[in-house]
């Protein structure tokens, strides 16, 4: 991870954290998979109060390296706002075990993560899964990668509703769900090219997709998770203290 950290530290603003997302986080990266780096930066107060403050989101797509690098970070206020609005993307980024850049503020953020997980996260995981499935169907040339993204997000959502714990890695999720076709798809993805096409019919996978959607709905209906985050005040406190450390 060191070279990824060196790359990320070229960021123009102080970083709270950068983690790895995408296929590397999900456990089915191919040899030519690009790196999806996601994180949170702290815009210095002096720049925030300018007549024309900088964008809340910093994005860099670097194709000059042997492996494509995609870096996206949000300012701390935007990132915290998304977390508190049941956004599953930033939740998985903050909980990623593949840490490239960290900080004392990030350690505090990690401790706050359980308090933002709610029953409403079901909407994110279900919608994401449905969108992925539609892309698979409409493409006309479905890929192994597309199916894996579909299955992963549905299993992650079911697991979150049942346990209140974030698990993004499909291999570890399938140690719980024990679906043989998942292992076969992962093996095919890792052994082949990034966008290799699916060889079998989609009919069986459509039935499995519908079954997992129903399981996610059922897990939501029986979930003991709260309706809203329980620690908004703690996020506000962390935001203020982080800003005060970066006045200039």
C-alpha positions, 0 to 999 in steps of 0.5 A: 500500500505504500506506493498508493499512499505516496500517490494519494499524498499529492492531494492539494488538501490535508487528508483525513483518510484514503482507502481502496474501494472497487474490485480490490475491496470486493475481493475479485480484482483481476490482474488489470483492475484499476485502483479506486481510491476513495476518501475524505479531505479537510479543506482549510478554513481560509480557503472555505471562507473565500469568495470562491471556495473550492469544490467539495469534491476532488477527483483525479483520473490518472491513466499515465500509470501502468494501472489506472488510478481513480482518486475521489475525495470529499470535503469532511463536511460533505462526507459526514453529511452523506454518512448521516444520510444513509449513503452506503458508498461512503459507509463502505469507503470509511469502513474499508480495511484497505487503508492507504492514508489515515490520521487521528481524525480517521481513527475517531471516525471509525469508532463512530461508524456503528452509530450511523448504520440504520435500517434505511441503508437497505434502500442504497443496497437494493437500489444499487443491486437493481441498477447493476442488474439492469446494466447487466441485462441491457448491455446485450453482452453481460460480463462476469464483473457485472454479475459479481457487482450485483451479487456482492451489493445484495449480499452486503446489504443482507448481511448489514441488515442482519448484523449491523456490520459492514462487510464488503468483501464478497469472498468473506460474505460467501463464507456465510452465504455459501453460494457455489456460483459465486465462487465460480464467478470469482474464479473466472473473473480473477483468471480472465480479463477485467471485462470478460463476457458471461458464457452462460444464459442469464435466466438462472441468474435472474431467478437468483437475483430476484431471490436475493432481493427478496432476502434483502427485503425480509432482512430489512423487515426483521432488522433491529437497526435504528431508523436514524443515526444515533451520534449526530452530535459526535460527528458535529464535534469531530467536524469542528475540531478537525476544521480548527486543526486546519485553519490555514 
